């Protein structure tokens, strides 16, 4: 059949050789693994983090370059992209991993909590999109991928503001996909479920909840950062060349039996 791919074409579609990808938030866990996955597929990765030591360390691991940026500052990311295009001639993809959570029941959350949560999840995501579009258009199209959360479309007990902010993020992804599709820019999200990041593994508040959630998950395990990074790699590659406006849930089937167990104590992380 004309235009049909042969089976031996598919492995090449995952490759990102010659492409420049920017990963925002390469801290330990999902960000670091995402940079590793994209580099393993041949991409040159610009490793962005507010922590200079972390950005430098991950860049060294993946053979990329480091960029220090406070993504909540209005013009900081614009400078990162300008530097990348000037140095490498193009930007083909941007992945935004930033999204801290403040654990607090909704009745106890004040205006300052909402402003902080909205800024670190939603406002910066809009800024990344707005800033990235001209660069992706000059490259002839590309991919924008966001890390969302299953808390965006389930209940989010104990962290409702985070769920609200991530829900807004997914709305942005859907609209941006429609608006940017004619320019060859694909916009997608990955929604992790319970994921054993280094932060969660080191926090004693989550020990009991992690065990309970792993036991309840249909696959009988929590996600690891590399599971999320693998989904990002797919969405960033030509394998997903006809996928946009999509949220890829990576949760081991756990949202079928939501909600999760809560951590042992409240706090901010």
C-alpha positions, 0 to 999 in steps of 0.5 A: 500500500502506498505510503505504508511503513515497512516494519523495519522503518519503525525503529528509525522513527524513535530516533532524534538524531540531529535534533535539539531538545530543551528539558526544563527542570532536570532535577533528580527524577523525571527531569533527569531521566527525560534528558537521558532518554532523549539523549539516548535517542540521539538528541542534543539536550539543553538541560535547564534547571534553577540549580546550576550544579544539577543542570551541569551534572545532568548535562555532563551525563548526557553530553548536552549543555547546561542552562540555569533558569528560574522558570517563574521569572518572566523573561528567563526562559526566553534567554535560554531558547535564544542562546540555544538557537544561536549556538545550535541553529534550531530548537526541535522540542521542549519538555516542561517537567516543572511542577512542585506540589504543596500538600494542604487540604483545600479548606486550609489553603490560602491565597498565597498557597494558590498563587504559589501553586498556580505560578509553579504549575500553570503560569510557567507552563503558559510562559514556556509555550508562548516563548517556545512557539517562534523557535519551533516554527522556525525549525519547521515544527516540533514538539511541546511536551508537559508533565501533568498528573492524574490529579488533574482528572481525579480527586486530589485529596490533600493537594487539591490546588495542585490538581486544579493547576494541573487540570488547567495545564491539560486544558492549555495542552488541548487548546494549544494543539488545535491552534499550533497544529497548522504550524507542525507543532504537536502539544501533548502531556504525560500524566504520571500516577504514583511515581517513586521519585528520589524525593518521594523515596527519601521522604518518610511521610510517604513510606506507608502510602508508597507500599499501599499504593504499590500493592493496590496498583494493577501492575503491583508496582509504582512507576519509576522516573524512567517510565515517565521519560519513556512516554516523553520520548515517544511523544517527542519522536516521529512515532507520535507524528500524528499525536497531538492534544493527547494526555498519555497516562502512565499509572500502572492502571491505578486510576481505575481504583482511585483515590490513592493513600495519603502521605502520613503527614502534611507539608510542602515539597 
